[in-house]
């Protein structure tokens, strides 16, 4: 069910937001880095694919939500632990995206 919602999110944005608003959401504000983000969304490329999403967390929790518009695949990860565990969580996310390519 979540995967289907991700597949429709870009169409949803297009139906209610102007193109310029979506572009502003995806345009980094500030220095470029893996953490650079637009209006809440960060964009990045990996292996020739574009992604957008958001990292987050608080004391004791780390979260990732990323979306690959080319095929409508999205991943949401919630984990116990501080941001120092983010590199391991990113590896889990990469594997989930790879596995999704099989379907």
C-alpha positions as CSV (number, residue, x, y, z in Angstrom):
1,X,0.0,0.0,0.0
2,X,2.8,2.4,0.9
3,X,4.6,1.6,-2.4
4,X,1.4,2.5,-4.4
5,X,1.2,5.8,-2.5
6,X,4.8,6.6,-3.5
7,X,4.0,5.8,-7.1
8,X,1.3,8.4,-7.1
9,X,3.1,11.1,-5.1
10,X,4.7,12.9,-8.0
11,X,1.4,12.9,-9.9
12,X,-0.3,14.2,-6.7
13,X,2.3,17.0,-6.5
14,X,1.8,17.9,-10.1
15,X,-2.0,18.0,-9.7
16,X,-2.0,20.4,-6.7
17,X,1.3,22.4,-6.9
18,X,2.7,24.6,-9.6
19,X,5.9,23.4,-11.3
20,X,7.8,26.3,-9.8
21,X,6.7,25.2,-6.3
22,X,7.8,21.6,-6.8
23,X,11.1,22.9,-8.2
24,X,11.6,25.0,-5.1
25,X,11.0,22.0,-2.9
26,X,13.7,20.1,-4.7
27,X,16.3,22.9,-5.0
28,X,18.9,22.9,-2.2
29,X,19.0,25.9,0.1
30,X,22.6,26.4,1.3
31,X,25.9,24.6,0.8
32,X,25.7,21.4,-1.3
33,X,26.4,18.3,0.7
34,X,24.7,15.0,1.3
35,X,22.5,16.9,3.8
36,X,21.5,19.8,1.5
37,X,17.8,20.1,1.1
38,X,15.2,22.3,-0.5
39,X,11.9,23.0,1.3
40,X,12.2,19.8,3.3
41,X,13.4,17.6,0.5
42,X,16.9,16.7,-0.5
43,X,17.8,15.5,-3.9
44,X,20.7,13.3,-5.0
45,X,21.9,11.0,-7.8
46,X,23.3,7.5,-7.5
47,X,24.2,5.1,-10.3
48,X,22.6,7.5,-12.8
49,X,19.3,7.6,-11.0
50,X,17.8,10.6,-9.4
51,X,16.2,10.4,-5.9
52,X,14.6,12.8,-3.5
53,X,13.6,12.4,0.1
54,X,14.3,13.4,3.7
55,X,16.5,12.3,6.6
56,X,15.4,13.0,10.1
57,X,15.8,12.0,13.7
58,X,15.7,12.9,17.3
59,X,17.4,11.6,20.4
60,X,17.2,7.8,20.0
61,X,15.6,7.6,16.6
62,X,16.9,7.9,13.0
63,X,14.6,8.0,9.9
64,X,15.0,8.0,6.1
65,X,12.4,8.5,3.4
66,X,13.6,8.5,-0.2
67,X,11.8,8.2,-3.5
68,X,13.0,7.2,-7.0
69,X,10.7,9.0,-9.4
70,X,11.9,7.0,-12.5
71,X,10.0,3.9,-11.3
72,X,7.9,5.2,-8.4
73,X,9.8,3.2,-5.8
74,X,10.1,4.6,-2.3
75,X,11.7,3.5,1.0
76,X,10.9,4.5,4.5
77,X,13.1,3.4,7.3
78,X,12.7,4.0,11.0
79,X,15.3,2.9,13.5
80,X,16.2,3.1,17.1
81,X,19.5,4.9,17.6
82,X,21.1,8.3,17.0
83,X,22.3,9.7,13.7
84,X,25.7,8.1,14.2
85,X,23.9,4.9,12.9
86,X,22.8,6.7,9.7
87,X,25.6,5.1,7.4
88,X,24.3,1.6,8.3
89,X,20.7,2.7,7.6
90,X,21.7,4.1,4.2
91,X,23.2,0.7,3.3
92,X,19.9,-1.0,4.2
93,X,18.1,1.6,2.1
94,X,20.4,1.0,-0.9
95,X,19.8,-2.8,-0.7
96,X,16.0,-2.2,-0.5
97,X,16.2,-0.1,-3.7
98,X,18.2,-2.9,-5.4
99,X,15.7,-5.5,-4.4
100,X,12.8,-3.4,-5.6
101,X,14.4,-3.5,-9.1
102,X,13.6,-7.2,-9.3
103,X,9.9,-6.6,-9.2
